[in-house]
Amino acid sequence: MSRLGKQVRQWLGLNPESSARRQQLSLAETENTLTLGAWQAGENPRDRRSYDRQDVLADCMDAWRFNPLARRITELTTNYVTGGGFVVSCPHDATQSFLDRFWNHRLNRLNLRASDLSNELMLSGNLFLLVSTDQTGMSYLRVIPSTDIAKIESSELDVEQELRYLGKPGLNGEEPVFEAYQVNQDRPAENGSFSPVMLHYAVNRPAGSQWGESDLAPILKWLSRYNAWLEDRVRLNRFRNAFVYVVKARFASETARANRQAQLAARPPAPGSVLVTDEQEEWSVIAPKLEALDASSDGLAVKKMIAAGVGLPLHFLAEPESSTKTTAEASGNPSYRRFSERQRALCWILEDMLRVAVARRAFFDPCVDPDARITVTGGDISARDNAELAEAGQKAAEIASGLREKGLISAEEMLRLVYRFMGEQMPAASGGAGENE
């Protein structure tokens, strides 16, 4: 086709590409297509869109409130991660004394608040902690819901170097701004008080992202499907015992049939009664067929998807996957590893938050050492691990003692082997304790 012919067809609207384009642009906008491809200026391309993130956070909260399975999944993680409690230790006595007061302060109550921190990490994947300090150097901790944070501003060259956090507009229409904690810039003002700062921690965060992801986000649709399937089964089982009598007979006329039906409707047979009829009538029952055995496999398939999405075995979700104890214990090992990893992350979060509180206290109390080492340890994830580690440590101690008596290893090496097989860290003070013992 010549160039002139293409221009004529384009002027007349006969170009197939322009026709398809006009048809596409003439489609009506809906709620599903209005924000399709939308992008807010300044957003990180590795994160979810703002509207999508807010929807996911709202759905996770609704699932926790109304879905028993989602509530149990959240409780399982929190119980294993924080159920054994946390122990805060510091070799510096004055710093340890302040940490104890800060930890047990009635406005902090970190023994109880640890569960709230774990739940927030589970439901939103983010933890926004607002730290405020009074004129005596005592800090107070508050958890800001992730849904109240609209945007995270960070350095242009490093998304993980966060500068401030923009909150949603309040009742007065103002957007609150929370300054991020900066190590080298956090100092008291002229009046001797600190400005509140915010700490942000995230889990399930892809590289180059600012926001974390909820543990429930991948299974939200499967929780909804399982809930819908279960409601349908309950509704059908409600009518499982409902049935209808069908009476077949030869009637002389329609009037005779109607009279017989009215007679039976007036006095229907009671359950368990004996019914005697003549050979002219044949009774049968119409009852619903639920096919419960086939439906149970469908529900189990959906529940397996939910369990796989959160890394839990089925017997953790009231679904006996196997009748053998060995299989159940083996399937629980990956979950214990996941709980241990989450506990390690939460311990690091608590340690970092405690360092901020100690650093602020050091401006008012010279006895507190801001550079002192702070360690937070959690409780045991599984009691079975303790028995196995104790048995392994006992056997390692017997073998290492024999090697020590023969002069093949030193006392320090013997202690190192025993501590290693027991899964504990060797104390630094015991390093050279017994070379001459």
Sequence and secondary structure as in RCSB ss.txt:
>XXXX:A:sequence
MSRLGKQVRQWLGLNPESSARRQQLSLAETENTLTLGAWQAGENPRDRRSYDRQDVLADCMDAWRFNPLARRITE
LTTNYVTGGGFVVSCPHDATQSFLDRFWNHRLNRLNLRASDLSNELMLSGNLFLLVSTDQTGMSYLRVIPSTDIA
KIESSELDVEQELRYLGKPGLNGEEPVFEAYQVNQDRPAENGSFSPVMLHYAVNRPAGSQWGESDLAPILKWLSR
YNAWLEDRVRLNRFRNAFVYVVKARFASETARANRQAQLAARPPAPGSVLVTDEQEEWSVIAPKLEALDASSDGL
AVKKMIAAGVGLPLHFLAEPESSTKTTAEASGNPSYRRFSERQRALCWILEDMLRVAVARRAFFDPCVDPDARIT
VTGGDISARDNAELAEAGQKAAEIASGLREKGLISAEEMLRLVYRFMGEQMPAASGGAGENE
>XXXX:A:secstr
  HHHHHHHHHTT  HHHHHHHHHHTS   TTTTTTT   TT  TTS  HHHHHHHHHHHHHHHHH HHHHHHHH
HHHHHHHTT EEEE SSHHHHHHHHHHHH TTT HHHHHHHHHHHHHHHSEEEEEEEE TTS EEEEEE GGGEE
EEEE SS TTSEEEEEE   TTS   EEEB  TTT    TTS    EEEEEESS  TT SS   TTGGGHHHHHH
HHHHHHHHHHHHHTTT  EEEEE   SSHHHHHHHHHHHHHS   TT      TT EEEEE     HHHHHHHHH
HHHHHHHHHHT  GGGGT    S HHHHHHHHHHHHHHHHHHHHHHHHHHHHHHHHHHHHHTTT TTS TTS  E
EEE  S HHHHHHHHHHHHHHHHHHHHHHHTTSS HHHHHHHHHHHTT    GGGTTTTTT 
